[in-house]
């Protein structure tokens, strides 16, 4: 056996169930789940820039990569969730499948 070849990791039933849930699959076999997990590990996550500005009592949220994608949040701690929802709706993916970096006037970038 080639020492550079790794033995594939055997997924637990819980890991298989989680993968199935992530993709909305009702019935999934271990081999398919393993292939999906391997692809996930090898695929870098997208990172989207989110710009925020204070607008009265609200935070205005804009995603420059997707012109016209805007949202708002009442509180700063709600910004990430609102930005994720807007991006996910725009590109048709799960809200947890990508990362966001939040930038605002006078704010430190957050990831």
N, C-alpha and C positions, 0 to 999 in steps of 0.2 A: 504494500500500500504506500502511496506517495505521502510523505510526511506533511506536505503542503495541503493535502486534501482533508477538509474537516468532515467529521461525521455529522450528518444533519441532526439538529436538535429535535427530540421528540416532544411534541406539544402535549400539554396536559388537557384533560377534558374541559377545564375551565377556560384555558387559552383558546381552544377550538370554539367554544361557545361564544367567547368575546369577539372573535374574528367574525363569526357568523352574524352576530348582532350588529357589529360595525357596518357590515355590508348588506344587511337586511336579508340574509340567506336563511331559509328555514331549516334545510338539511344540508350539512357539509361533511365531507369525509376528511380524515386526518391528512391525507396526501394533498388535497386541494388547500386545506388550511395552512399546511406547511409552505406551500408555494406562495400563497398570499403573504404570509409572514416574512418570508425571505425577500420578496419584492418590496415590502414595507421597509425593511431594514436597509435595503440598498438604495432606496429612492429618497433623495434629500427632500425635506419639507420646504414648501414655499414660505417665504417671509414677505408679508405685505406691509407697506408703510401706511400709517394712519396719522393724519394731521388733525389736531383739535384746537379749537379756539373758544374762548368764553363768549357767549352771546346772551347777554342779559342774565337770566337765572339758569340758562342751559349751557351745555357743552355741545358745540357744533362739531360734527365728525365728518371728515372727508377722506376718501381713499383715492389719491391721485392716479394710481395705476388703472382705476376703472372710472373714467370721467362720468360724472353724474351720480356716482354712488355716495350718498350722504345719509347721515342719521343724526340723532341727537340723544343726549342723556342728561338727566337732571343732576346726577351726582358724578363726580370724577371716577368713583369706584365702579360705575356702570358702563364706562366708556368701552372697555375691552369687549364686554359681552355684546354691546350694540354694534360695534365695528365687526366683530366676528359674524354676527347674524347677517349684516348687510353684505359682507364679502361672500359668505356661504350661499346666500340667495342669488347673488350675481353669477357665481361660477358653478352652482349646482353641486356643492360638496358638503360634507359634514363640517360643522363649526369647529371641530377639534382637529381637523386634518391639516391645518396650516398654522403658522405663527404670525403674530403681528408685532410691529414696533410702533409705539405711540410717541408722537412728537407734538409738542405744543408750545405756544409762545411763553417763554420763561420757564418751561418745564424741562426736566431731564428726560431723555428718551427712556422708554420702558419696553421691556420685551417679555 
